[in-house]
Amino acid sequence: MDRNTPALPLVLDTKDVGRRPGAMHEVDLQPGAPADFGTDVLSVPQDQTMDLQVRMESVHEGVLVTGTVSATAHGACVRCLDEIDYPVEASFQELYVWPDRAKHHREVDAEAEEDEEHRIEDEKIDLEPVLRDAVLPSLPFQPVCRDDCPGLCSQCGARLEDDPEHHHEQIDPRWAALEALAPLASDTGTEDNREKRN
């Protein structure tokens, strides 16, 4: 199925705003999230409802799309591995260029590049790439359930929140070799005592 069809929830029809500069159209949408909408540690589950407010403004080069998106991302705390919900709020603004205006737009805007340009295809606007660009950078790289989460014990993996007094005896590494010899010394002492008794 062609992604630039009105049936897809993140595709807008430019017929709602037309090509007369200055015309405007606003719409509220509740589309399902696309697949892989997030990072490896935090993402909005596929098809989960997002709240999307969009304003389309017709300009000479194309359609200026401005809006906000809100959703809830799910993942795991990087310290204790508990599941967490993270509220997502992001805003975006992008110019979608008419195909017959694309070359002129690049000539006017020296920084515009063809592969970075968002085009109107078959009078449709695909919001997904713009939403990804807006939402993904807003997600924390290392999400935590709370700022002071104590995490897990680095030695045994115990959850420190459940046992704040949890600890392990720390042996000075300089004495570790002697600790390993202690059983041998004990065995040798026992044998010496037996010889003396005999």
Salt bridges, closest charged atoms under 4 A:
GLU57 OE2 - ARG55 NE 3.30
ASP82 OD2 - ARG159 NH2 2.46
ASP85 OD1 - HIS74 ND1 2.34
ASP100 OD1 - ARG19 NH2 3.32
GLU114 OE2 - ARG119 NH2 3.35
GLU117 OE1 - ARG106 NH1 3.07
GLU117 OE1 - ARG119 NE 3.57
GLU123 OE1 - LYS15 NZ 4.00
ASP126 OD2 - ARG3 NE 2.56
GLU128 OE1 - ARG3 NH2 2.81
GLU128 OE2 - ARG132 NH2 3.06
ASP148 OD1 - ARG146 NE 2.48
GLU161 OE1 - ARG146 NH2 2.75
ASP162 OD1 - ARG159 NH1 2.79
ASP163 OD2 - HIS166 ND1 3.76
ASP172 OD2 - ARG174 NH2 2.60
